[in-house]
Amino acid sequence: MTEVSRCCSDEKCQSDKPLQVAIIGSGSAAFACAIKAAEGGAEVTLIEGAEVIGGCCVNIGCVPSKILIRAAQLAQQQRSNPFEGVADHSPQISRVLLAKQQTARVEELRQAKYLNILQSNPALKLLKGWARFQDKNTFIVKKADGSEKAIKADRILIASGSTPIIPPIPGLDKTPYWTSTEALFSEQLPEHLIVIGSSVIALEIAQAYRRLGSEVTILARHHLLYKEDPLLGEELTNCFEKEGIKVCNQTQSSEISHDGKQFTLVTNVGTLSSDALLISTGRRANTENLGLENINLKTDESGRIIVSEKMKTNVKHIYAAGDCSSMPQYVYVAAAAGSRAGINMTGGDATLDLSTMPAVIFTDPQVATVGLTETEAKAQGIETVSRVLDMENVPRALANFETDGFIKLVIEKNSEQLIGAQILAHEGGELIQTAALAIKNKMKITELADQLFPYLTMVEGIKLCAQTFNKDVKELSCCAG
């Protein structure tokens, strides 16, 4: 039997009853929206079918991955450091203890950033169950015990997240392969890990496992970071290979099997074997079971909900944010989108501008980008000029004995305004926001070059690269203005 919970949506009674907002999901986008909607006077119900709340980032994404990456980096620094007089030694690694520490920090942050907010804000409530639209204002929530509850709401946010894409490789579904979730929390270190995938998650985890002591092979359908500026993938491949990671470009598997101990992969470069296999070929939106066909909500070919810069869908009172939407899949974008949806649901008019959205891949060296690449600019009819500064020209990189990578700046030829930056550098993520602010404020490259940057910082590389548009930096003194 279905229990019905009614929220008034008639205009005549909205004046004496709070606006009713329902949110499908409980991750960053959902909570950002819930908080803003509550500030706007709404009563908010979050609906979550998963066992725990908090979404991908805190539970199985950003938080545990950065712990793993940092631990692996420290292990690598013990194994091999660039300084004479500081002895290298083999790190003692317990994957069991590391996994427990990851889990403990995840639980701590889930409590602080999600559960505590629910408990302290009387305008928010949580309903556990899986939601499916019945009509444009109503959806049925199926609970774990099989009972159902109908929810009606004045405004709705869909923030249902995403799940890993599993390629249809013959035999794969019969094997105990890993997704990123299993890889992040495994208590075992494989002797050999094969990674199928060539983008953010695949590369971060691949390098972490190599630094923890596993042999690692990456199978890239194209090449590493094939959607980015080609120089990023080329240089990162060189860095990986120096660490002993085998990168197989233009490689696909046609069959996979498992004999109880070992994986066997038939590929176009021969047969490969390993004792662990990570599938990291992207993520798909969690929209197929929401009943979107019942409300004619528009999605793209991959199932992502199409939204405007105000997070609005084609159904005027329904919004979407996070990985299930057509926005980029970054947690800070999800949170910003959710926040703006909450504002707009309650009478505001907020938009989200992604033209200067910075992005970081937490490999080592890190990949950091913002704005347009030369190729993207050309597709928009923009004539460009660019410069590449190798990190060996950055004094701090020299002092650190970590000179892998480069800084590339792209300007519009006529105006000389900065329109893009692509960086591969140790701690490169700490540099990119400077470029983002310069692009946002329409700075000319000469203006950027004239700024004061503190000496012996990595971000000084931005200034030095800007100077190369008009000077040879090799002819400048070490802290030339």
N, C-alpha and C positions, 0 to 999 in steps of 0.2 A: 504494500500500500504506500502511496506517495503522500508525504507530508507537505503541505503548502505553506510557504512563508511569503506574505504579501507586503510589498513596499509600495506606498502610494506613488503613482506616476502621473496622475491627472493634474492638469495645471491648476484647477480650482482648489486643490488641497495641498499644493506644494508650499503655500505660504505659511501653513501652520505645522508642517512636518519637515524635518531635515531631509536634504537631498540624500537619496540612497545610492551608494556607489558599490558595485561588486567588482572584484578583481580576481581573475583566474590566474593563479600563480602566487608564489611567495618569495621570489628572488629580489634582486636589487631594483629592477624596474617596478615591481609590484609595491615594495615598501616605500620607495620614493614617491610613487603616486599616492599611496595611502596616506602618508604623512601630510602631503600638500593638500589633498582633498579634505582631510580632517581639519587642517588649518583654515580651510575655506568654509567650514561649517557642516560638512557632510558626515553621514554615518557610513562606515566602510566595512564591508565583509570581504575578507580574503579567503579564497577557496583553493585548497592544496590537496592533491591526491597522494603525493609522495609521503614516505614515512617521516621525513624530517623537512622542516621549512628552511628557507634561506637560498634556494636555487643553486645554480652551478658554481658560482664564484667561490663562496665561502666553503662549500661542502666538497666539491670534486674538481675545482678549477684553480682560480688564481692563488688562493691561500695555500693549499697543500703543494701545488706545483712550485711556488716560489721557495717554500721551505726545502723541498727536495733539491732545487737548483742551487740554492745557497750552500747547503750541506755538501753537495757534489763539488762546488767551486772550492770550498775550503779543503776538501780531500785532495783536489788537484794541486792546490798551492803547496800542500805538504809533500806531495809526490814530486813536484817539479816547480821550482821558483827561479826567477831570473837573476838573483843576487849572489855574487861570489861571497863566501864567508858565512852564508846561511845554508846549513846542510839540508839536503832533501832526505826524506825518509818515507817509508811505506805507511800509509794511513791505516789505522785499525778501524774497520767499518762493521757496525752491526745494523743491518737493514731492519731487524726486528725493533730495535730501540728507536731508530729514526721514524719508522712507521707509527709507533706509539706516540712519539712526540708530535708528529703531524696531526694525528687524530685528536690529541689533547688540545692543540691550538685551534683546530677547526671547531671543536665543541665549545671552547671558550668564546670564540668570536661569534658563533651562532647564537649563543646565549646573550652576549652583550649587544649585538647589533640587530637582532631579530626578536628573540623571545622576550627580552626585557622591554623592548618598544611596545610589543603587543600587550604586555602586562601593565605597562604604565600609562597607556593612552586609552581612555574609556571609549573613544569614538571608533576604535578598531576592534574587530572580532575575527576569529579564525574558524572556518568550517572545513573539516577534513572530508575529502571525497573528490571524485572526478566529475567535472562539469561538462555538459553537452547542451548546446542551444536547442530550445524547443521553438521559440520565435525570437523576434528582435529584442524583446525585453525580458524574456524568461529562459532560464536553463534549468535542467534537471541535474542535481548533484547526487551521484551514487556513492554511498558510504561503504566502508569496508565490510560491514555486516550485511550488505545487500539491500538495505533500505534506501529510499530515495527521498529527496527533498527538492521542491520546486522553489526557485529563487527569482523574484522579480526585482528589477532595479531601474533607476532613472538614467544612470550612466554606468558604462561597463568598460573596463580595461582588460584586454587579453595580454597576458605576460606569461605565457606557458612555456617559454624556454625552448631548448633544442636537445637533441640526442645525437650520438655519433652515427655517421653514415657508414654502413657496412657494404663494401663492394660485392657484387655477385660473382665471386671467384669460385669455380667448382671445388667442392670439398671443404671450403672454409667454414661453413656452418656446422660441420661435424668435428671441429677442433676446439681446444680450449684457448683460443686467442684472447689477447688483452685489448680492451679499449683503454683510453687514457685513465679511466677510473681505476682499473685493476693495476695499471702500471704505476700510478701514483702511490698506491697503498700496499703493494705487494711486500711481503716480509722476506721474500727470497730474491737474491741477486743471481740472475741467470748467467751462465758462462758466455752465452752468445745470444744477443737480442737482435732480431731482424725487425726493422720498422718499415711499414708500407705507408708512405706519405712524405710530403716535402714542404710542408708549410709550418705554421707557428707551433702547434702542439707537438707535432711529430719531431721537430728539430730540438725543441727545448728538452723533451724527455730523452731523446736519443743521446744528446750530449751529457745529460745528467747521469744516465746509466753508464756511459763510457767512463766518466770520471769517478764513478763509484766502483769501477773495476770490471765491468762486462765488456766483452767484445761486441761491437755494434756495426751493423750493416744497414744502410738506408737504401730503399728502393724508391726512386723518384720516377713517376710516369713521364715527366718532362725533365726538369732540373730543379735544384733547390730554389724556392721562392720565385717560381716562374711568372707570377703575376706582378712582381716588383721590378724595379730597375735591374737590368741584367747584371750590372756590376756587383750588386749586393749578393746575388746567388753565387757568382763566380768566386768572389773573395771569401765568402763564408765557407764554401766548399774547400778552398785551400786551407782555411783555419781548421776545419774539421779533420781533413786528411792529415794535417800535422799532428793531431792528437790521436791518430790511429783509427778514426772512424772511416769505414769504407763507404763511399758514396757511389751508387750505381745509377747513373742518369739514363733516361730513355729506357727504363726497365719496368716490365710488368710481369705479374705471375699469372699463369694460365690454369694452374691447378695446385691445390694445397692439401696436404694430408698430415696426420699425426698418428704415431705408432704407440702412444702411451708415454713416450719420453721425448721424442724429437719431432719437430716439424720438418716437413720436406716441401720445398717450394719449387715447382717447375717454372722457369722464367725464360725469357728470350736471350739471357746471357748464360744459361746453364742451370743446373739443379743446385739449389742451396739448402742448407739445413741449419737448424738452431734449436735451442731448448725453450725459447720464448719468442712470441710474435706479437707485435703491437700493430693494430690497425688504426691509423690516424689520417683519414682521407676526407675530413670535413665533418660538418654537423648539419642536420636538417631540422627545420622548424617542427615543434610539437603542435601541429594543427589538424592532423588528419582525423582525430577522434572527437573534435569539438562540435561537430554538426554544423560547420560553417555553410554547408550547402542549404541548410534550412533557413538561412537569413540572407543568402546571396552576397556574402562578404567576399570581396575580391582578394585573391592571392596571386602571386607570380607562379611561374612554371615549377618552382621548387617547393611551393606550399607556404612561402612566407607572406604574411599579411601586408598588403600595400598600404602605406601610411604617408600622410603629408608631413611637412615640416612642423605641423602642430600636433602630430601623432593621431590625426583623425583618419578613420577608414572611410569607405564609401557609405557606411551607415552612420548617420550624423551623431548619434549619441554613443557610438562604440569607438573606442580607441585601442591602439596596440603599441607595445614597446618591448624592447629587449630582443633576444635571439629569434623569437617567433615572427618578428616584423621585418620589414625591408631595410631597416637600419643596419649599419656595420655591427658585427658581433664582438663588441668590447663592453666590459662591465660598466665603465664610466659613461659610455654612450647610453647604455640601458638605463642607468640611474638618472642621467640628465633627461632622457626621453620620458621616463616615468614621472619625473618631477613636473615637466611641462604638461603632460597629460592631466595630472592632478590639478594644476592651475587652471587649465582650459575647461575642465569639467565643471569648475565652480565659478565660472564667469570671467576668467582671465583670457589673455590673448598672447600666449608665449610661443615662441618658435625655437627650433634647434638648428643652428647653422653648423654644418659639418665641413665647411670649406677649409678650415684650419684645424682639423682633427688630427692630433698627433697619435702615432702608433708605435709601440715598442715590442720587439721580440726578445725575450730574455735568454738568448744564447750568450756565449762569451767568446768573442766580442758581441755586444748587443747590436741589433738592427733597429734603427729609429727613423721614422719617416713622417713628413707632413707636407701638405700641399700637393702640387702636381709634379709628375716626372716629365722628362722631355717628351716622351711618347704621348702621354695624356695631354700635354699642352698642344702638341702638334695636331692631335685629333680635334681640338677645339679651335684650331686656326690661329694659335698663338705662336709667334716667332720667338725663339729663345736663345739665350747664351748661357753656358754653364762652365763651371770650373770644378776640378777635383783636387783636393788637397790630401795627400797621403799623411797618415798619422805620424810618420817619422819626422814631419815638419812641425809638430806640436811639442813645445818644450816639456809639458807635463807628461806626455806619453813617453818621451825620451827619458825623463827622470824616473818613471815607473818601469822602464825597460819593457813596455808593452806597446809596441808600435804597429800592431796589426790593424788594418782597416783604413778608412778614408772618410772625408767629409765632402759631399757634393752639394753645391748650391746651384739653383736654376733661377734665372731672372727673365723677365719679359724684355725683349731686346730694346724696344723703343723707349719705354718708361724707365727701364733699369730697376724696376721693383722686383723684390724677391717674391717668387711664387711657389718655390718648392725646395725641399731639402731631403737628402737621403744620406744616412750616416751608418757606418759600420765601425764601432769603436768600443773599447772597454769602457763600461759605464756610459755608453752612448745615449741611453735613455735619459740621462741627466742633462744632456745637451739640447734635446729636441724642442723643449718648450721655449727656449730662446728664439729659435727659428720660427716657431708657431706665432709668437708674439710679434715678431718682425713682419711676418706675412699679414697678420691681422691688422697691423697698423700701417700697412702699405709702405714700408720702408724701402727706400732705394738702397742699392748695394753699397753705395758710397757712404750713406748715413750709417749703415751697419758697421762698415769698416772703420768709421770714425768714433764709434762708441768706446768707452773705457771698459775693458775687461780685466779682472784681476789676474795678475801674472801667476803662472804655474797652476792654472786650472785647466781642466780638459775643455771647458766651454770656450776658452780663448781660441780654440781651433775654429770656431765659427767666425770670429773676427779675422783670423789669418786667412781663411778661405775667401772671405769677402774681399780682402786686400788683393788676392791674386787676380781679380778681374782687371786690376790696373797696375800691379807691381809683381815682381818676382820675390816671393817671401824668402828665398834663400839669400837674398842680398840685404835683408833687414837684420838689425841687431836683435838680440834675444827677446827684448820686451819693447820693440819699436811701436810707437804710437801711430 
